[in-house]
Amino acid sequence: MTSAVCTVFEDHFHKGVAALINSLYKNEFRGEFYAGHRGKLPKWAEAAAENPNLDWPGAKTLQIDDGLQVHFLPIVTEYHLAHYKPSFMLSLLNGPAKNADGLAYFDPDIVILCRWGFYEKWMSYGVAMVHEIVTNDMPVSHPTRMQWYDIIRMLNKEPKREIHSYINSGFCGVSKKNIEFLKVWAQIIEVAIKDYNMDAATFIAYDRTSPFYCIDQDAFNIAAMCCESPISEMGPEAMDLVGAGWTMSHAVGWPKPWRKKVLLTAFAGNSPSRQDKHYWKNIYDPIKVYDTLYVFRKKTEISIATFIGRFYRRY
């Protein structure tokens, strides 16, 4: 397979995008990276040049060393960017990335930890996806899942498989032959917004009793239940949500690594996370987000905070 990679971002999340790109480069990814963005580009992307060949209004391309290209694509949508993910992926596979054999989406707070070839192999087995750590045990008879069955029937579809875990929508790897999954995911998001009156611009604004507590992620789970495409699941360790992750590291929650004051959090009883450490290992090559002295200072702070955590920890 020759697959492309994409993400969506706005505001300070550009700092996560740079680390994601660096981690891909470090792990042998070469090819096309598509970054859908809302708002202006960050300083580290100022060398990006207009690229009319992408047939996307306002598209710009940043050439990275040794065969890696980063394409910045402006996004115009009223949706929260999380809910726009499947539509963006479909637009890429039908447009700028039409020659790719597959497409992997990563949230901009993820860095990858293993060689890129593993991801392409994973995607060849089915739609690649990872379990959440929260509600990871989600039985077939779970009341939320029972609501999802009703939605599936409302769409005149049938459940295709029994899934026993809740799935995190921060990553999705889809080969072109399984593009149907993206269509189903996008369709269910539309149902949530139009038929269930969910606020398209809000990430999470509902209690867990709603079948669309988190619109894009619950829609992702429903799509996994009823899509015709095969799926390939990994547990929460694949996002580093439990110890010893080796596939990717997902900095879920707040604050994000680039905003966390690790010394203050250490004195509050919380040591630097694996995600914090992985982020700061991936922010200087080939894309430099900060100057060398600042990076050295942050790594030193992480070392000190980790030491403090050996003696002072909140339980």
N, C-alpha and C positions, 0 to 999 in steps of 0.2 A: 504493500500500500504506500501511496504518497499522500499523506494527509496534511491539511492545514490546521491552524490553531486560531482561536478567537477569544475575545473577552469583550466586556462592555464596562465603561467607567465614566466617572465625572468627578470633579473637584479633587480632593487630596488623594483619591484612590489611584491617581497616576503613579504614586510612589510604590504601590503594590504591583502595578502593571510592569514597571521596570524590573522589579525583582523576579516576576514571573518569566519575563523574556530572558533575563540573565540565566535563570535556572534551566530553561529549555535549551539555551545555547550550550551551557555547561554539560548538559546531558545528551548532546549530539543531535538536537533538532536543527535542521536546516530546511528552509522553505519559506512559506508565506504565513505571516502572523497578522491577523486582522483585529484592530482595536476600534470598536465602535465607541464614540465619545460624545458627550453632551457638554458644551462649553469649550473654552479655549484649550489649546495644547500646552503641555508643560514645557519648561525651559529646556529640559533634556531632549526634547523632540524638535527644537527650533530649526535644525538642519533639514527637516523633512521637506521634500519638494512636491509641488502639485503633480498629480498623476492622472491625466485624463483617460488613460488606457483602462482604468478600473471601472469606467462608466458609473461613477458614483459622485454626485455633486459635492465639491469641496474636498475630495480625497487627496491625501498627501502620503508620500512614501519616504521612509527613513531606511537607508541602506546600512545594514550592519555587516560586520566583517564576515567573510567566508560563506556567502550564500544565504544569509538570513535577511529577509525584508520585512519591515513592520509597516503596515498600511493603516493609516488613521482615517476612519470613515465617520463623518459627522452624522449624528442620529437626531431625527426630529420625531418626537413622540410625546404624547401626554402620559404614557405609562411610566410607572417606576421602572427603571432599567432592568430589574430582576424579572419583571413580567414580560419584558420585550425579548428575552433571550431566544426562545424558539423561532420567533419571527425574524430576528436578526440572522440566525443560523440558516434559515430557509432562504433569505435574501442572498446570503453569501453563496450557498450551493447552487442557486439559480442565476448567480451573477458573477462577481469577482472570483469566487472559488469554484466555478463550475468544472474546472479541470481536475480538481482534487478528488481522490478516491474516498475521502472521508473528512470529517471535521470534528475537532475536539474543542469543547468550550471549558474554560476555567474561570472561576470568579477571580477578580483582581486582588484577592487576599490569599492566594494560593501560590506556593512554589513547588516545583516537582523535584523528586529526590532520586529517581532511577532513570535508566537510559530510555530514550524516546522509543526505541524499537519495541519495548514491552507494551507501550500504549497502542501501537499499531496492531500488534498481535492481539491484544485484549479486545480492541474494537472489531476485529475480524470474527470474534465469537458471538457477537451480539452487541446491542446498545450498552456501552460501558457505564456503570453507575455504582455509587458507594452508599452504604448504609449510614444513617445518622447515629450519633451516640444517644441523643435524646429520643425517647420512644423507639429505640432500636428494636425492642421486642414488641411487635405489633401484630398480634395473631389475626388469622383469617376472620375470626368472629368479633374483632374489635369494633366497638360501636361507630367509631369514625369510618372505619373501612366499610361497615354496613351502609353508611350514608353514601360512600363512594360507589358502592354497587348500584344504588338507586340512580346516581348520576350516569353511570355507564349504560343502564337500561334506558334512561331518558334519551341518550344519544343513539339509541337503536344499535348498541354494540353489546358484545358478550365478554365476560372475563375470560382471558386466555390462560391465566396461570394464577396459582396461589402464591402470594408474597407474604412473608412473615415478619418483615422488618420495614421500618420507615426509612425512606431514601432521601439523601441530601442532594439538592439540585444545583449545588455549586460546581459540579463537574458533570459533563456528559460527552461521551465519545460515540460518534455515529458514522458508520460507513455509508457511502452513498446508497447502497442497496437497502439500507434501513431508514431512509429519509421519511418513510411513513410515520415513524415514531414522532418526529418533530411536528408533522402536520396534526397528529392527534393531540400532542401537548399544547400546541398553539390554539387548537379548537377548544380545548377544555378551559384554557385561560379566558377565552372569549365568553364561554358559558358562565364562568364565575362572575365576570364583570357585568354582563348583560342580563342574565337570568337570575343571578343571586345578588345583584346590586352591590357588588364589591367595588371599593374605590380603587380605580386603576392606578392612581398616583401614590398609593400608600403601600408600604412594604408589609407591615404587620399591624393591624389595628382591630383585630377581632379576638374574642376568647377562643379557647381550644375546642369548645363545643361546635364551632362552625366547621362545615366540611371544607371550607377554604380559609382556614386560620392564616396560612401563609400562601397566598394565591399561587405563585409560580411553583412552589415546592409541593403543595398538595395536588395541583394539577399534574405535576411530573409523576407523582406516585400513582395517580389514577391512570395516566397514560401507560405506565409500566404494567398495570394490571390488565389493560384491554388492548394494547397494540398488537398488531399482527407480527411485528418484528421480534426476533429473538432478543433476549437481554442477557447480560453477563454481570453478576453482582459481586462486589467485594464488601467485606465488613468495615466497621468504622476505623479500623487500623489503617485502611488505605488512605484516609485523610489525616492520619496522625492524631485522630480524636481520642485514641487510647495509645498507650505506650508502644514503642517499637515499630512505628509506621515506617515504611520504606518506599511507598509509591509517590505520595505527595503530602504536603503539610498545609492544612487549611486553618487560617487564623480566624475562626468563627468568634462571634461576640465582640465586645468592646473593652478597652480601646484597642485599635489595631496596632501592630508592632511599631509602626513608624510614628505613632502618637503616644505610646506608652512611656511613662516615666518609671523605669524599672527599679530604681533605688527606692522611690516612694512606695511602690507596690510591695517591694521586698520587706520594708519596715512595717507594712500592713499585714505581713504574713503570707504573701504570695510571691513565690520565686518566679523568675523568668520562665516562660513556657518553651517547649520545643519549637513552637511556631515563631516565637520571638527570635530564638537563636538562628533558625533557618533563614528567616528574613534577612538578618544582618550579615549573613554569609553570601547574600545574593544581590547586593546593591552597588557593586563597583565595577563589574566587568561582564559584558562589553559596554553596558550603559552605566554611566556614573550619575547617580542621583545627588550625592553629597561629596564634599571634598574629603581627602584622605584623613585629615586630622579629626574631622567630625566622626567619621566611621570608627577610627581608633578609640575615640572617647566613648562612643556607644558600646563598643565591644568590651571595653574596660569596665563600664558600668554594669554590663550583663555579668561579667566574671565576678565582680564584687557582690552584686545582688544574688547570684547563685551561691556564693560562699555564705552570705547572711542567711539564705534559705536553709542551710544545713542545720542551723541552730534555732531559727525562729520561723515557725510555720503555723498557719491557721489550719485547724482541723475541724 
